[in-house]
Amino acid sequence: MMAELSKVAAERGIKYFLISFTDIFGVQRSKLVPAAAIDGMMRAGAGFAGFAAWMDLSPADPDMFAVPDPASLIQLPWKPEVGWLAADPVMNGKPVAHGPRNVLKAQIAAAADMGFQMKSGVECEYFLLTADGEAISDPADTQSKPCYDQQALMRRYDVITEICDAMLSLGWNPYQNDHEDANGQFEMNWDYDDALVTADRHAFFKFMVKSIAEKHGLRATFMPKPFTSLTGNGCHAHVSMWKGKTTLFADKKDDLGLSRLGYQFIAGLLHSAEALAALTNPTVNSYKRINAPRTISGATWSPNSVTYTGNNRTHMVRIPDDGRFEFRLADGAANPYLLQAALLAAGLDGIREDRDPGKRLDINMYTHGHTVKNARKLPLNLLDALRAFEKSAILKSAFGAKFMTAY
């Protein structure tokens, strides 16, 4: 497809391409390239000074090139003359090992070596704020329990449906949109897919939501906890493992429908939970969500302990249905690529080491968590999470010393 992108541009009416890479902090960095130059960029990549982004490089380092992946091409539904391309950072002809998309691709390759393909879906919660970001954009959105509020949802019909229509046009198969648990908060769900596809779509979704919100005179934020008294923005991940068309996490003999492999994967996440938090909850503000007091709605909907359960939303890992589980720790600040890489690294360790998640807990952790003996608590702050991350031999082995130091 490399030699054909200029032809694709002509056929689709694309005048410009955004060659986009995501830095370590999750910020999307791009160059806007005219369609006439795209074939050359496909061969060599777009040049960047890596130090100017959060890539742990110095001003003395040579140029870093972002080489676009043609399979990731997305034509902007709200500006169809522009095509978006996810790109992989390269320096001196070699992949930048700590580039987030490269990190994920390495974990996908490790899974493939074991005969596995991880598929996942994400639930990206966000707030719609006033243009200055100071308040919720809908002054009538005041219910103490606003989740699924029909009136509040329909007052933002124009924004929500434009985003959903965009996903429909892109073939993502969105299937529901709702007002979430906080005033001014929304969630939109689309089909799960291969981990890299989901990560690319997750990155693009954040860009798209912010862009369409701006078009309507609003500001969208995925910040984990923008308002002290309201539920924060989670980014729950639903995970399954496959071999070809066969799901490997399903087992009808299990009372929750999960296979031994699935439990091993969960055990890996539980084993490394404190270290994973540094990646899935990467900001100071993140810990105001997972260690928050009860919100106006009555619950934070976020975990604070390292536990798993069946169909119960008060734990870090929930098994809602056969063949998959939900990882509820991550928040809206998570890097789309590092989130998937973290899940794979810890989960594959659980499989390799035949880890056991122990007995599941079916209690309400918000009301009875204090009765559980020996349940590990999640980090209270980013510093504690980073210390656990730095000490993790499992993550160091998976990601390499360069990434650990850079992060």
C-alpha positions as CSV (number, residue, x, y, z in Angstrom):
1,M,0.0,0.0,0.0
2,M,3.1,2.3,0.4
3,A,3.2,3.2,-3.2
4,E,-0.5,3.6,-3.5
5,L,-1.2,6.2,-0.8
6,S,-1.0,9.0,-3.3
7,K,-3.5,7.1,-5.4
8,V,-5.7,6.6,-2.4
9,A,-5.5,10.3,-1.7
10,A,-6.6,11.1,-5.3
11,E,-9.5,8.6,-5.1
12,R,-10.8,9.8,-1.8
13,G,-10.2,13.5,-2.2
14,I,-7.5,13.7,0.5
15,K,-5.3,16.8,0.2
16,Y,-3.3,16.4,3.4
17,F,-2.1,13.7,5.8
18,L,-1.4,14.0,9.5
19,I,1.5,11.8,10.2
20,S,1.0,11.2,13.9
21,F,3.0,9.6,16.7
22,T,2.1,9.4,20.4
23,D,4.8,10.3,22.8
24,I,5.5,8.8,26.2
25,F,3.1,11.1,27.9
26,G,0.3,10.2,25.5
27,V,0.5,13.5,23.6
28,Q,-0.1,13.1,19.9
29,R,2.5,14.8,17.8
30,S,2.0,15.4,14.0
31,K,3.2,16.9,10.8
32,L,0.7,18.0,8.2
33,V,2.0,16.6,4.8
34,P,0.5,17.5,1.4
35,A,-0.7,14.4,-0.5
36,A,1.8,15.1,-3.2
37,A,4.6,14.3,-0.8
38,I,3.1,11.3,1.0
39,D,4.9,8.6,-1.0
40,G,8.3,10.0,0.0
41,M,7.1,10.2,3.6
42,M,6.0,6.6,3.5
43,R,9.6,5.6,2.6
44,A,11.6,7.8,4.9
45,G,9.1,9.1,7.5
46,A,8.4,12.6,8.7
47,G,11.3,14.2,10.6
48,F,11.0,15.4,14.2
49,A,13.4,16.7,16.8
50,G,12.7,14.1,19.4
51,F,13.7,16.3,22.3
52,A,10.8,18.7,21.5
53,A,8.3,15.9,22.4
54,W,8.2,13.8,25.5
55,M,10.5,11.1,24.2
56,D,13.4,11.2,26.6
57,L,15.8,12.4,23.9
58,S,18.3,15.3,24.0
59,P,18.8,18.2,21.6
60,A,22.0,16.5,20.5
61,D,20.2,13.4,19.2
62,P,19.8,13.0,15.5
63,D,16.5,13.4,13.7
64,M,13.7,11.1,14.7
65,F,11.5,9.9,11.9
66,A,7.9,9.0,12.3
67,V,7.2,6.3,9.7
68,P,3.4,6.0,9.0
69,D,1.6,2.7,9.0
70,P,-0.6,2.7,5.9
71,A,-3.0,0.2,7.5
72,S,-3.9,2.8,10.1
73,L,-5.2,5.4,7.6
74,I,-8.3,7.2,8.9
75,Q,-10.0,9.9,6.8
76,L,-11.2,12.6,9.2
77,P,-15.0,12.5,9.0
78,W,-15.4,16.1,10.0
79,K,-12.6,17.2,7.6
80,P,-12.5,14.6,4.9
81,E,-9.7,16.3,2.9
82,V,-7.3,15.2,5.7
83,G,-6.1,11.6,6.4
84,W,-4.7,10.5,9.7
85,L,-1.8,8.0,9.9
86,A,-0.4,6.4,13.1
87,A,3.3,6.3,12.9
88,D,6.2,4.5,14.5
89,P,9.3,6.5,15.7
90,V,12.6,5.5,14.1
91,M,16.1,6.8,14.6
92,N,19.3,5.9,12.8
93,G,17.2,3.4,10.8
94,K,16.0,1.5,13.9
95,P,12.8,1.6,15.8
96,V,12.9,3.9,18.9
97,A,12.6,1.2,21.5
98,H,10.7,3.3,24.0
99,G,8.3,4.8,21.5
100,P,4.8,3.7,22.8
101,R,3.5,2.2,19.6
102,N,6.8,0.3,19.2
103,V,6.5,-0.9,22.8
104,L,3.0,-2.3,22.1
105,K,4.1,-3.9,18.8
106,A,6.9,-5.7,20.7
107,Q,4.4,-7.1,23.2
108,I,2.0,-8.2,20.4
109,A,5.0,-10.0,18.8
110,A,5.7,-11.7,22.2
111,A,2.1,-12.9,22.3
112,A,2.3,-14.1,18.8
113,D,5.4,-16.1,19.6
114,M,3.3,-17.9,22.2
115,G,0.5,-18.5,19.7
116,F,-1.8,-15.7,21.1
117,Q,-3.6,-12.6,19.8
118,M,-5.1,-10.2,22.3
119,K,-8.2,-8.4,21.3
120,S,-9.6,-5.6,23.4
121,G,-12.1,-2.8,23.6
122,V,-12.0,0.4,25.6
123,E,-14.6,2.5,27.3
124,C,-13.3,6.1,27.1
125,E,-15.3,8.4,29.4
126,Y,-15.0,12.1,29.0
127,F,-16.6,15.4,30.1
128,L,-18.0,18.1,27.9
129,L,-17.0,21.5,29.4
130,T,-17.4,25.1,28.5
131,A,-14.8,26.4,26.1
132,D,-12.7,27.8,28.9
133,G,-12.7,24.4,30.7
134,E,-14.0,26.0,33.9
135,A,-17.4,24.3,34.2
136,I,-19.7,21.6,32.9
137,S,-21.1,22.9,29.6
138,D,-24.8,22.0,30.4
139,P,-26.1,24.2,33.3
140,A,-29.2,22.1,33.5
141,D,-27.2,18.9,34.1
142,T,-27.6,18.9,37.9
143,Q,-29.1,15.6,39.0
144,S,-27.3,13.9,41.9
145,K,-27.6,10.6,40.0
146,P,-27.3,11.7,36.4
147,C,-26.2,8.4,34.9
148,Y,-28.2,7.5,31.8
149,D,-30.2,10.8,32.1
150,Q,-32.2,11.0,28.9
151,Q,-32.8,14.7,29.0
152,A,-29.1,15.5,29.6
153,L,-28.1,13.1,26.9
154,M,-30.5,14.6,24.3
155,R,-29.3,18.2,25.2
156,R,-26.0,17.1,23.8
157,Y,-27.5,15.2,20.9
158,D,-25.7,17.2,18.2
159,V,-22.3,16.5,19.6
160,I,-22.8,12.9,20.5
161,T,-24.4,11.9,17.2
162,E,-21.8,13.7,15.2
163,I,-19.1,11.6,16.9
164,C,-21.2,8.4,16.6
165,D,-21.9,9.1,13.0
166,A,-18.2,9.5,12.4
167,M,-17.5,6.1,14.0
168,L,-20.2,4.5,11.9
169,S,-18.7,6.0,8.7
170,L,-15.3,4.6,9.7
171,G,-16.6,1.1,10.2
172,W,-15.9,0.9,14.0
173,N,-19.4,-0.4,14.6
174,P,-20.4,1.8,17.6
175,Y,-23.4,0.3,19.4
176,Q,-24.3,2.6,22.2
177,N,-23.9,6.1,23.7
178,D,-24.8,7.3,27.2
179,H,-24.6,10.0,29.8
180,E,-22.3,8.7,32.5
181,D,-22.3,8.8,36.3
182,A,-21.1,12.4,36.6
183,N,-22.8,15.6,35.5
184,G,-21.5,16.5,32.0
185,Q,-19.9,13.1,31.5
186,F,-20.4,10.7,28.5
187,E,-19.3,7.4,27.2
188,M,-19.4,5.8,23.7
189,N,-18.8,2.2,22.9
190,W,-17.6,0.6,19.7
191,D,-16.5,-3.0,18.8
192,Y,-13.4,-4.6,20.2
193,D,-10.6,-5.6,17.8
194,D,-6.9,-6.5,17.7
195,A,-4.9,-4.7,20.4
196,L,-3.0,-2.5,17.9
197,V,-6.2,-1.5,16.0
198,T,-7.9,-0.7,19.3
199,A,-4.9,1.4,20.5
200,D,-4.9,3.4,17.2
201,R,-8.6,3.9,17.4
202,H,-8.3,4.9,21.0
203,A,-5.7,7.6,20.1
204,F,-7.8,8.8,17.2
205,F,-11.0,8.8,19.3
206,K,-9.5,11.2,21.8
207,F,-8.4,13.5,19.0
208,M,-11.8,13.2,17.3
209,V,-13.9,13.9,20.4
210,K,-11.8,17.0,21.3
211,S,-12.0,18.3,17.7
212,I,-15.8,17.8,17.3
213,A,-16.4,19.3,20.8
214,E,-14.3,22.4,19.7
215,K,-16.4,22.6,16.5
216,H,-19.5,23.0,18.8
217,G,-17.9,25.6,21.0
218,L,-17.1,23.1,23.8
219,R,-14.1,21.5,25.4
220,A,-13.8,17.8,25.9
221,T,-11.5,16.4,28.6
222,F,-10.5,12.8,29.5
223,M,-8.8,14.1,32.7
224,P,-9.1,11.4,35.4
225,K,-10.7,13.5,38.1
226,P,-11.6,17.1,36.9
227,F,-14.1,17.7,39.7
228,T,-13.6,16.6,43.3
229,S,-17.2,15.8,44.0
230,L,-18.0,13.9,40.7
231,T,-17.1,10.5,39.4
232,G,-13.8,10.5,37.4
233,N,-13.0,9.4,33.8
234,G,-12.2,5.8,33.6
235,C,-10.9,3.9,30.6
236,H,-12.0,0.4,31.3
237,A,-10.5,-2.3,29.0
238,H,-12.3,-5.5,28.0
239,V,-9.8,-8.2,27.1
240,S,-10.0,-11.6,25.4
241,M,-7.3,-13.8,23.9
242,W,-7.6,-15.6,20.5
243,K,-5.9,-18.1,18.3
244,G,-7.3,-17.5,14.8
245,K,-11.0,-17.5,15.1
246,T,-11.0,-19.5,18.4
247,T,-11.4,-17.6,21.7
248,L,-9.0,-18.9,24.3
249,F,-10.6,-17.4,27.4
250,A,-13.9,-19.2,27.2
251,D,-14.7,-22.3,29.2
252,K,-18.3,-23.4,29.6
253,K,-17.4,-25.7,32.5
254,D,-16.3,-22.7,34.6
255,D,-19.2,-21.0,36.5
256,L,-18.1,-17.6,35.1
257,G,-17.3,-19.0,31.7
258,L,-13.6,-18.2,31.9
259,S,-10.8,-20.6,31.0
260,R,-7.7,-21.4,33.0
261,L,-5.7,-19.3,30.6
262,G,-8.0,-16.4,31.3
263,Y,-7.5,-16.8,35.1
264,Q,-3.7,-17.0,34.6
265,F,-3.8,-13.7,32.6
266,I,-5.9,-12.1,35.4
267,A,-3.4,-13.4,38.0
268,G,-0.6,-11.7,36.1
269,L,-2.4,-8.4,36.3
270,L,-3.1,-8.8,40.0
271,H,0.5,-9.8,40.6
272,S,1.9,-6.6,39.0
273,A,-1.0,-4.3,39.8
274,E,0.9,-1.7,41.8
275,A,3.6,-1.3,39.0
276,L,0.9,-1.3,36.3
277,A,-0.7,1.7,37.9
278,A,2.2,3.8,36.8
279,L,1.2,3.1,33.2
280,T,-2.6,2.9,33.5
281,N,-2.9,5.8,35.9
282,P,0.0,8.0,34.8
283,T,-0.8,11.4,36.4
284,V,-0.9,12.9,39.9
285,N,-4.6,13.6,39.2
286,S,-5.2,9.8,38.5
287,Y,-4.9,9.0,42.2
288,K,-7.7,11.4,43.1
289,R,-9.9,9.0,41.1
290,I,-8.9,5.6,42.5
291,N,-8.5,6.8,46.1
292,A,-11.5,9.2,46.1
293,P,-14.2,9.6,48.7
294,R,-17.7,8.8,47.7
295,T,-19.0,11.1,45.0
296,I,-22.4,12.9,44.8
297,S,-23.8,10.0,42.9
298,G,-22.9,7.6,45.8
299,A,-20.0,5.7,44.3
300,T,-16.6,6.4,42.6
301,W,-17.0,3.4,40.3
302,S,-13.2,2.9,40.5
303,P,-11.2,0.3,42.4
304,N,-8.9,0.9,45.4
305,S,-7.8,-2.7,46.0
306,V,-6.1,-5.5,44.1
307,T,-9.0,-7.9,43.7
308,Y,-11.1,-9.7,41.1
309,T,-14.7,-10.8,41.0
310,G,-17.6,-11.9,38.8
311,N,-20.1,-9.4,37.5
312,N,-19.4,-6.8,40.2
313,R,-18.1,-3.3,39.4
314,T,-16.4,-2.6,42.8
315,H,-13.3,-4.6,42.0
316,M,-10.2,-4.0,39.9
317,V,-11.0,-6.9,37.6
318,R,-14.6,-7.9,36.7
319,I,-15.7,-11.0,34.7
320,P,-19.0,-9.9,33.3
321,D,-19.4,-12.6,30.7
322,D,-17.8,-15.8,29.4
323,G,-14.6,-15.5,27.4
324,R,-13.5,-12.0,28.6
325,F,-12.8,-9.8,31.5
326,E,-12.9,-6.1,32.3
327,F,-9.9,-4.3,33.7
328,R,-11.3,-1.3,35.6
329,L,-8.1,0.4,36.9
330,A,-7.1,2.5,33.9
331,D,-8.2,6.1,33.6
332,G,-8.6,8.7,30.8
333,A,-5.0,9.8,31.0
334,A,-3.7,6.4,30.0
335,N,-1.5,6.3,26.9
336,P,-3.6,4.3,24.4
337,Y,-0.5,2.2,23.4
338,L,1.0,1.7,26.8
339,L,-2.4,0.6,28.3
340,Q,-2.5,-2.3,25.8
341,A,1.2,-3.0,26.2
342,A,0.8,-3.1,30.0
343,L,-2.1,-5.5,29.9
344,L,-0.2,-7.8,27.6
345,A,3.1,-7.7,29.5
346,A,1.6,-8.5,32.8
347,G,-1.0,-11.0,31.4
348,L,1.6,-13.0,29.4
349,D,3.7,-13.2,32.6
350,G,0.7,-14.7,34.4
351,I,0.5,-17.3,31.6
352,R,4.2,-18.1,31.5
353,E,4.4,-18.4,35.3
354,D,1.1,-20.3,35.6
355,R,0.0,-17.7,38.2
356,D,-3.1,-18.3,40.3
357,P,-5.4,-15.3,41.0
358,G,-6.7,-17.0,44.2
359,K,-10.3,-17.1,45.3
360,R,-12.5,-14.4,43.8
361,L,-14.3,-12.0,46.0
362,D,-18.0,-11.4,45.4
363,I,-18.6,-8.7,48.1
364,N,-19.2,-5.0,47.6
365,M,-15.7,-3.7,48.1
366,Y,-17.0,-0.1,48.7
367,T,-19.0,-1.2,51.8
368,H,-17.3,-4.4,52.9
369,G,-13.7,-4.1,51.6
370,H,-12.5,-3.4,55.1
371,T,-13.5,-6.9,56.1
372,V,-11.1,-8.5,53.7
373,K,-7.8,-9.6,55.1
374,N,-4.6,-9.3,53.1
375,A,-6.2,-7.5,50.1
376,R,-3.4,-5.3,48.7
377,K,-4.3,-1.7,48.3
378,L,-3.6,0.2,45.0
379,P,-1.0,3.0,45.2
380,L,-2.1,6.1,47.0
381,N,-0.2,8.4,44.7
382,L,1.9,8.5,41.5
383,L,5.2,8.4,43.4
384,D,4.3,5.1,45.0
385,A,3.2,3.7,41.7
386,L,6.5,4.8,40.0
387,R,8.5,3.2,42.8
388,A,6.6,-0.1,42.2
389,F,7.1,0.3,38.5
390,E,10.9,0.9,38.9
391,K,11.2,-2.3,41.1
392,S,9.2,-4.5,38.7
393,A,11.5,-7.1,37.2
394,I,8.5,-8.4,35.2
395,L,7.9,-5.1,33.4
396,K,11.7,-4.4,33.0
397,S,12.0,-7.8,31.3
398,A,9.0,-7.1,29.0
399,F,9.7,-3.4,28.1
400,G,13.5,-3.2,28.4
401,A,15.7,-1.0,30.5
402,K,15.6,1.9,28.0
403,F,11.8,2.3,28.3
404,M,11.9,1.9,32.1
405,T,14.4,4.7,32.4
406,A,12.7,6.9,29.8
407,Y,9.3,6.5,31.4
